[in-house]
């Protein structure tokens, strides 16, 4: 297969504040700018491992209006989108 037509898949973290980008593919990390994005990605991966490497099916989800006061405990995260907020729990 021609290398120019081979599709490659990456994911990454962009840290706008520190002008830092890290891309991950297979067993490599490619960093641009400061080390802030790389450090954040590695910290988050270690947290994921410490949580037992949960998959999407491991999470519970509750949805609330954005004006409702939510308090998180332990393995919970809140993501706000428009008029809703999503409480994710492990």
Secondary structure, 3 states (H helix, E strand, C coil): CCHHHCCCCCEEEEECCCCEEEEEECCEEEEEECCHHHHHHHHHHHHHHHCCCCCHHHCEEEEEECCCCCCCCCCEEEEEECCEEEEEEC
